[in-house]
Amino acid sequence: MTGSRLSVFFTLITLITCSGYAQAFGFKDVADKARNLAGEAYQKPAQAPDFLRNLGYSDYQSIRFKPDQSLWRASGSRFQVMMIPQGSFYSNAVGLNVIDSEGVRPVEFDKTRFDYPSPELEKRVPADLGYAGFKLTYPLSGKDAQNQFLVFGGASYFRGVGANQTFGLSGRGIAVDTGLPSGEEFPAFTEFWMERPKAGADVMVAYGLLNGPSLTGAYRFEIHPGKSTRMDVTAQLFFREDIDQLGQAPLTSMFFYGENTLRPRGEWRPQVHDSKGLLVSDGVSGEWLWRPLVNPAKLQLSYLHVEGLEGFGLIQRDREFDDFQDSEARYDRRPSMWVKPLGEDDSGWGKGEVVLVEIPSGAESNDNIAAFFKPDQAAVAGASRNLKYSVTFGEPDITGQPNARAVRTFVGHGNANDDSGEALRLIVDFKGGELAGLRPGAAVVSQVSGAEGVEVIEHFVEYIEASDVWRLSILAEPTTGQPFRLRGLLNKDDKPVTETWTYFLGPETDLRGNPR
């Protein structure tokens, strides 16, 4: 071999070696595992010892990973990995593996990587226990910092934040029969593979294997931390059983109370929630639909039809400390989360329904909100499905929404001097988009409709100079004992200039004069 050819040969070898670790392990390997697993009977993963699963929240939180034990710390990598201990609701082990230039190797469990609240607890932890998941860190707040920004732990849950945010809502790999009387199934990630990033890299790749009674799945996560944290997700699902309600790209959050609900007795904070509302974008109709969340008296499921899903998410629009007055929880810094399908004509997206599940809750410690996409295509035993989408954690503007938004919703009795009837006054404040900069007397017109059994008595719009919003005022009355559903938006020159605001109150909600 001549010198020039030898040089080209070594150049090619160098390019292949430096291009990543796809040759060692990749998405196809995980998909093969998931496909083979789907052909076997489901086996529930082994559980952690009782003394760990029965730990109280504070005791479990006292088991702390030592940051100096993080994977890739010694090399000064911008991405580092902290392991999650088993215990409390993290009840089973999850296999962790690293993909690097040496190939694929497991991350062996080492109990000395953790500080324990007592020597007695530490000595009872088995030496081969295993980890429950992992946390990723990255210098979001400065080059010398290592900030936690993404966590995979518990069933198929993951949580993320952008820069200067605190953890709040979660995503999941998949949802199965969420909200149905038959009961929900919780598939879980049982193993992960993490590609070791190159020095100075700002993108990281991880793979996950999902297993549950009704399906298995292979996932690839391309992770982009920053002001907003984005994950591009590639997934392949294999169905063991027929699934009545498959939830793609599910989100889970908390809504205890807000400006549109009554404040629980004894609560002094103005609001308590991780997310303010659900936003849906229909790529075919061009409509953006906003649904403020509620804490219902009874379980509520809402099915919001879309002809072609462009995106959906749970959004935290209140961004001021005064909105919550909570110096510890800092709900004003909780992230929004936006799901956007990727690719062109994929079988897993398009026409279907965004499902919103609202569960009654008496405490802010309960995640009582779920949202996911239910495609028209049925999930049938023996079939498979490919999905590509992105999930982004960040400020409310991650949606790319162009029109004016409903920034506040207030609900009260229709007549302040007479609360004997069921008529309600609803106030919706819109701001931004084409409304910005309009003169106060501009010809902005309200458009409001009620579902069957709802009488819209009046509606009008006015500009409120003090808060620079366009206020939609609605007086409406539902039929006694029937659901209360409304839609409203603002038009100018016969064209919508706002998103479509929608609202739903069950017949037993406390805002309709019914005590919980």
Beta strands, then each sheet from edge to edge (+ up, - down):
strand 1: 64-65
strand 2: 80-84
strand 3: 95-100
strand 4: 103-106
strand 5: 114-115
strand 6: 133-138
strand 7: 147-153
strand 8: 157-160
strand 9: 170-172
strand 10: 174-176
strand 11: 188-195
strand 12: 204-211
strand 13: 215-224
strand 14: 229-239
strand 15: 246-253
strand 16: 255-257
strand 17: 272-273
strand 18: 277-282
strand 19: 288-292
strand 20: 300-306
strand 21: 309-315
strand 22: 336-341
strand 23: 352-358
strand 24: 369-375
strand 25: 384-394
strand 26: 405-413
strand 27: 424-431
strand 28: 444-450
strand 29: 454-464
strand 30: 469-478
strand 31: 484-492
strand 32: 495-496
strand 33: 500-505
sheet 1: 1+ 5-
sheet 2: 2+ 6- 7+ 8- 9+ 15- 10+
sheet 3: 2+ 6- 7+ 8- 9+ 15- 24+ 23- 20+
sheet 4: 4+ 3- 11- 12+ 13- 14+ 25- 22+ 21- 18+ 19- 33- 31+ 28-
sheet 5: 4+ 3- 11- 12+ 13- 14+ 25- 22+ 21- 18+ 19- 33- 31+ 32-
sheet 6: 16+ 17-
sheet 7: 26+ 27- 30+ 29-
end
